[in-house]
Amino acid sequence: MPARGVEPLFRVYESLVLPLNYAGLNNKLTLTQTSYILNIMSVFSSIIEYFKASKTELNQVNWPNRKETIKYTILIIAISLAVSAFLGSLDYLFQNLINKFIVGT
């Protein structure tokens, strides 16, 4: 019996590889090929486990409702406009100072 963590892989191995052995292909299926099949199944199993864990985490997220989303969107737009106006005014001020004192125009 395989170790506890690889039971699903062993079941897949049993369903994919062992029927080939019973069909008389056991002399054509080498240990390297069997190992390769198990490695591929391990990669796919890891990917599936990642997506299952991601789904579980996304179900635990406290998503904002529509009213909160609209409120925060308006807040972000207002802050962005304020910061852009502030930086634009600094740019204009420094451009005029450089033109006045360094360039002399």
C-alpha positions in Angstrom: 0.0 0.0 0.0 1.4 3.4 -0.9 2.1 6.2 1.5 -0.9 8.3 2.7 -0.2 11.4 0.5 0.0 9.5 -2.7 -3.1 7.4 -2.5 -4.9 9.4 -5.3 -1.9 9.1 -7.5 -1.7 5.4 -6.8 -5.4 5.0 -7.8 -4.7 6.9 -11.1 -1.6 4.7 -11.5 -3.7 1.6 -11.0 -6.3 2.8 -13.5 -3.8 3.8 -16.2 -0.7 1.6 -15.9 -1.9 -1.7 -14.4 -4.4 -2.4 -17.2 -1.5 -2.1 -19.7 0.4 -4.7 -17.6 -2.7 -7.0 -17.6 -3.1 -6.6 -21.3 0.3 -8.2 -21.8 2.2 -5.0 -22.3 4.2 -5.3 -19.1 7.4 -6.1 -21.0 6.9 -3.0 -23.1 6.3 -0.6 -20.2 9.7 0.1 -18.6 10.4 1.4 -15.1 11.4 4.7 -16.7 8.1 5.0 -18.5 6.2 4.2 -15.4 8.2 6.8 -13.5 7.5 9.3 -16.2 3.8 8.7 -16.0 3.9 9.1 -12.2 5.8 12.3 -12.5 3.2 13.7 -15.0 0.4 12.7 -12.7 2.2 14.3 -9.7 2.4 17.6 -11.6 -1.2 17.6 -12.6 -2.2 16.6 -9.0 -0.2 19.6 -7.7 -1.9 21.9 -10.1 -5.3 20.6 -9.2 -4.5 21.0 -5.4 -3.4 24.6 -6.1 -6.7 25.5 -7.8 -8.7 23.7 -5.0 -6.8 25.7 -2.3 -7.3 28.9 -4.3 -11.1 28.3 -4.6 -11.2 27.7 -0.8 -9.4 31.0 -0.1 -11.6 33.0 -2.5 -14.7 31.6 -0.7 -13.3 33.0 2.5 -12.7 36.5 1.2 -15.1 39.2 2.5 -16.0 40.9 -0.8 -17.4 44.5 -0.7 -21.0 45.0 -1.7 -22.0 47.3 -4.6 -22.4 50.4 -2.5 -19.0 50.1 -1.0 -17.4 49.4 -4.4 -18.9 52.6 -5.9 -17.9 54.6 -2.8 -14.3 53.4 -2.9 -14.1 53.8 -6.7 -15.2 57.5 -6.4 -12.7 58.0 -3.6 -9.8 56.6 -5.7 -10.7 58.8 -8.7 -10.9 61.9 -6.4 -7.6 61.2 -4.8 -6.0 60.5 -8.2 -7.3 63.8 -9.6 -6.1 65.7 -6.5 -2.6 64.2 -6.7 -2.4 64.8 -10.4 -3.4 68.5 -9.9 -0.8 68.9 -7.1 2.0 67.3 -9.1 0.9 69.4 -12.2 1.1 72.6 -10.2 4.6 71.7 -8.8 5.7 70.9 -12.4 4.4 74.3 -13.6 6.0 76.1 -10.7 9.4 74.5 -11.1 9.3 74.9 -14.9 8.7 78.7 -14.4 11.5 78.9 -11.7 14.0 77.2 -14.0 13.0 79.3 -16.9 13.3 82.5 -14.8 16.5 81.9 -12.9 18.6 79.5 -15.1 17.5 80.2 -18.7 16.8 83.8 -18.0 13.7 84.2 -20.1 
